[in-house]
Amino acid sequence: MQQIKIGSDSVPALGMGTWHMGEGGSAKTNQEIASLRYGLDHGLTVIDTAEMYGEGAAERVVGQAIKGRDRRQIYLISKFYPWHATAQLIRQSLAQSLVRLGTDYLDLYLLHWRGTTPLAETIATLAQLQQEGRIRAYGVSNFDTDDLAEACNVPGGAGIVANEVLYNVAARGIEYDLIPAQQQKGITLIGYSPYGSGDGRAIRVPAALQGLAADKGITVHQLLLAWVLRSGNVLSIPKASSIEHMQANIDAAAVQLTSADCALIDQFFPAPTLKVPLAEI
């Protein structure tokens, strides 16, 4: 599977998201745990979660999924609320996340979105936590170009290694300026919701693209994910709550789109030609 760099680490370009995990009954939770374990067994080492997801429920699911495994073979990402972005509250959030995850460090810790706490305070605290070994790297999420530039210019800002934002065929605005800005700074793009939101049918896929998927022997969802992964410069983190869905994601990572395929997709979901405000879910 194609690899991507996050700071000094190399990870698969396909990761595993966990939004809404742990919010159903025990049978559903067990299915989610099994799905994550299946992904780990098949080379997906990145798991993305957040204290916001089910108010810690998703982190507890992840903790169960990784229990008893070699922690060094897993790349854990979590995120903290913007109202927990002060020097004191970041530490409290991190401590609680680590307990739920059953680990003593995170590989990457992200500010979930910008709030009212000065970025200088937040980034300085993250840099200190990195020095203490509580986190191995840090970054931000849902930051547009101006916010990211500001974050990079505060003390410790040079240590930002990733920005996690919405990215799919229907949300391409970041291609105009955010992706180039991040590439210039060496900041990895983590793209969430490759299928859109909710049940994955939020993106209306025209008949021509449904036909393209059929011609390639893949599902529409696999086509959408393959498109996100096409450049090799994006870590995509779709959620898969079942082993079947997880395997479908793994298979999508091996799909090769031709220039003609991409041109057809561009006809219905064109690349941006001017600045577009950052889209969020």
N, C-alpha and C positions, 0 to 999 in steps of 0.2 A: 504493500500500500504506500502511496505517495506520502512523504514526510514534509513537515513544515517546522521552522524554527520559532521558538518562543524564548527570547533571551538566549541563553547558552544551551537550552534543551532542544532536542529534536523529537517531535511527536507525530503520530499519524494525522493526516489532514482531515480525517473524519473522527469526531468525538461523540460523546453521548450526553445529551441534555436530560434534565430531570424536572422541568417545570410541571407542576401538578402531581408529581409522584407522591405517594404516601397519603393522598387525600381521599382514597376509596376505602373499601372494606379490606379485611385480612386477605381474602383470596386475590384481590387485585394487587395488593401490596406484594404478596408472594410472587405474583407473575412479574411485577416490575423488578424485584430483586433477581429473579431468574434471568430476565432479559439483560440486565446489567452484567451479571456474571457471564452470560453467553458472549456478550460483547468483549469482555476482558479476555475470555478464553480464545477469542478469534482476532486478537491483535489490536483492539480499540482500547488504548491505555488512558485516554483523556475522559474524565467525568466532570461536567460542569453543573454546579448547583448554586444555591444562595440561601441565606437565612430567610429571605422573603418567601420562598417557595413553601407554601403550607405552614408558614411560621416555624420552620425547622423540620417539618415532616419529611421533605425530600432529602435533607441531610441525614436523617435517621435511616431512610431507605438505603442511601449510599453506604452508610456505616455498616449495615447488615450485608450489603453486597460485597464489600471489600474485606470483611472480617476473616482473619486467618490467612490472607494473601500476603505476598511479598510487597510491602508498601513501596519499595524502590521501583517497582514495575508499574506503578499507577501514578498518573498525573492528575492531581485534584485541584480543581478551581472552585472557589466560592466567592460570594459577593456580600457586601454589607450595605445596609440602608444608608441613605444620605443623612438621615437624622441621627445616625450612629457614627458620624464621620469626625468627631472630636478626638483628641488624643486619648482621653479616658474611655470613651464609649467604643472606639474601635477595638481596644484591648478586651473589653467585656464581650463584644460580639464575637471576636475571634476565639476567645476562650470557650464560649458556648458552642460555636460551630465545631471546634475541635472535639469537644465531648460528644456531640451528636454523631460526628463522623468516626469517632474511635481512633483518632490519630493525634500525633503531637506536633504536626506541622502541615501547612498547605504549600502546594507547589506554586500557586498563583492566587493572589487575593485582590479583588477588584472593588472599587467604589461603584455601586450599582448604577447610580446616576447622580448628577450634580445637585447639591442642596445649598444651604446657606452657610455652612462651615467654610471658612477660608481654605482654599486649596493648599496653601502653604502649610497649614496645620495638619491636614489630612496626609499629604504626601510625605512630610517630615516624619510623621508617626509610622507610616508604612515602611519608610527607609530604615527606621530604627528597629522595627519588628523583623526586617530582613537581616539586619546585623545581629540580632539576638537569635536567629535561626528559627523563629516561629513561622516565618513564611520564606519561601525561597525566591519569590519574585512578586512584583505588584504591578497594577495597572488600573484602568478605568473602564467604564461601560457607558454606552449611550452618550458619548462625547462627540460633538461635532467639531469642525476644524478650529473654530475660535477657542472653544473650551479646552481642546486638546493642546493647542499652542500655549495657552496660559498655564496649563498644568505642567507642561514640559519646561517652562521657564522659571518655576519656583525651585527653591533648594530641594534636591532629591528628584526633580522632574526628569533628569536624564536617565533615571532608573526605570521609567515606565516602559514596560515591554509589550503591552497589549491593550487593545481597545475592543470591547465586545459590543457590536451593534447589529441592528436588523439588516439582513441582506438576503434577497431572493429576486426572482425575475421581475416581480412587481414593485420592488423597492431597491432601485439601482442608483438612487441619487448620490450615494457615496462614491460612485465611480468617477464623478466629475472632479472632486477636489480632496475628499477625505482619504481615499485609498492612496492617491499619489503622495499626499502629505505624510501618511504613515510609512509608506515605503521609503521616503526620503529620510525619515527619522529612525528607521529600523524597528518600527512598532508593528507587531503582528496584528492582523485583522482576524477577530473571531466573529463569525457571522451566525446569528441565531435565527430561528424560524425559517428554514429554507422552503417550507411548504406553506408559509403564512401562519395564521393563528388558529386557535380552537381545534377543530377536528381535522385540520389539514385541507379543507376544501374552500378556504377563504380566497384562494387565487383561482379565478375563472380561466380555465385553460381552453382555448379555442379548438375546434375540431381538427384543424390542420396539425396542431401540436399533439393532440391525442393520437392522430394518425402516425405522426413521427415516432412516438413512443411504441405504438403497436408494430411499426415496421422494424424497430430495433429489438423487439421482443422484450420490452421492459414496460413497467407501469408508468403512469404520468408522474407519480411521486418520485420514482427513480430518475426520470428525466429531469425534474426540477432540481433534485439533489446533485445529479451529475453536472448540471449547468453551474451550480454554485461552486463546485469543486474543479471546474474546468481549467482554471488558471494555475492551480497549484500554490496560490498565494493566500488561500483562505482556510482557516480551521472552521469547519461547519459542525454544529452541535445539535443535530435533530434529536428529539426524544423518540424512543421506541419502547413502548410499554409491554411488548410481547417478543418472544424469541423470533417469531415469523417476521415481524416488522424489523427487528434488529438485523436479521439475515438479509432482508431486502435492502436495507441501508448499506450493508457491507458490499452487496453485489453492485449497488449503484456506484460505489467508489471506483469500481473497475471499468465503468462504462466510458468509452472514448467518444466524444462528440467531434464531428468533423466541422470544418469551417462552414460548409453548407448547412449543417444542422444549426450552428450558432446564428448564421445569417437568417434562417427561417424564424428562429426564436426572436431575433432582434426586430423582425417585422411587426410582431405583436407586442413585444415588450422592449421598446427602443432604449438605447443608452441615453443618459442625460446629456443635453447640450448646453446647460447652464446650471448655476447653483440651485440646489434643491434642499430645503430645510431637512434636517435629519429626521427620518421616520422612526417611530417607536411603537412597540406593542406593550 
